[in-house]
C-alpha cells in the first residue's frame, strides 16, 4: 500500500511518487494506491 502526495506538495513530488509506483508495479502482485487528497475528502 502506498500513498500519493497531496496536490499542494507540488509537481516534483508527484513525479517522484509516480516513478516509484511504476517501479513497484514490476515487483509486486498487488499495489493499493491511496491519493492523500482522497483522505481529505473522507475527513
N, C-alpha and C positions, 0 to 999 in steps of 0.2 A: 504494500500500500504506500502510495506517495501522495504528497500534496503539491499543488502548483501555487506559485506566489500570487499574492494579491495583485490586482491590476495596477494599483498605485505604486507598486515596488519597481516598476519600470520595465522597459523592453529588454534590456540586457539580462536581467534576472530571469525573465520569462524564457528567453532564448537558451540560457544555460539549463534551465529546468527541462525544456523540451528536448535538448540534446541528451540529457541524462535519461529521460524517459525512452527515447529512441534506442539508446544503448541497452537499457534494461530489457526492452521488449525482446531482444535476441537472446536473453539469458534466463528468462522465467517462463513458466507455464501460464500464469495469470498475473495481471497487473491491474490494481484498482487505483484509479487516479481521481483525487478529490481536489477540485479547484477551491482555494481558500475563499474566493469571492462567494462561492455557494454556501460556505459555512456562515458568512454574514447574513445571507438571505434567510437562513434557517433560524438564526438567533433572534 
